[in-house]
């Protein structure tokens, strides 16, 4: 990793550059039972005017986030050739809550997977390795939530431009605790495939322009209360949406 900020408070990461073999700017707070017992969240961070040339992720939260992550602002960054741009990752067994993350004014180029990734099924592989295994099934077995269940919620992303990605975005949640209240606004993404949302609740995509070369612009599976507003895809304003077992998906 380029920089691991683990269970820290009041940190500034400014005017820095990274060119690494794993994640670049990575936010953590301990792993599994040990992290939950210490209960030391990583919070009150500002990341501004940074550039990442290579790495598994540009700005990353997790997967060791068992003590929680709170109140992070990321602005004016460039990710040029990272496997993923904004990467949020965890898995069952971690626990912890990631919340109150504010990201804006991000430029990306040549992203082999997704500029925006939420993955609650992280298995230790890079996003490129995971993508090579092929598509995952839409339906995932429900497991009762407990203290080991991780959660991503209240994350706000705006003003993102990405030129060249395999998929516009991928939200890969879990049925027992959906990815919740993610707002993505004012984004332009050129990609091979569109946005793929799974097991997510209360997602808002507003003024998101996806220019995909194949398939639908937006896919929504096992989600509820999704708003797709003033968005467009390769077909124009009359966007193409694939829906599977989802409730209250509004397009306007």
Secondary structure, DSSP 8 states (H G I E B T S, - for coil): --EEEES-EEEEEES-EE--SS-SEEEE---HHHHHHHT--EEEEEEES-EESSSSEEEEE-SS-TT-EEEEEEEEEEEES-SEEEEEE--TT---EEEEEEEEEEEEEEEEEESEEEES---SS-HHHHHHT----S--------TT--EEEEEEEEEEEEEEEEEEEEEE-BTTB-EEEEEEEEEEEEEEEEEEEESEES-EEEEEEEEESSS-SEEEES-EEEEEES-BBTTBSS--EEEES-EEEEE-
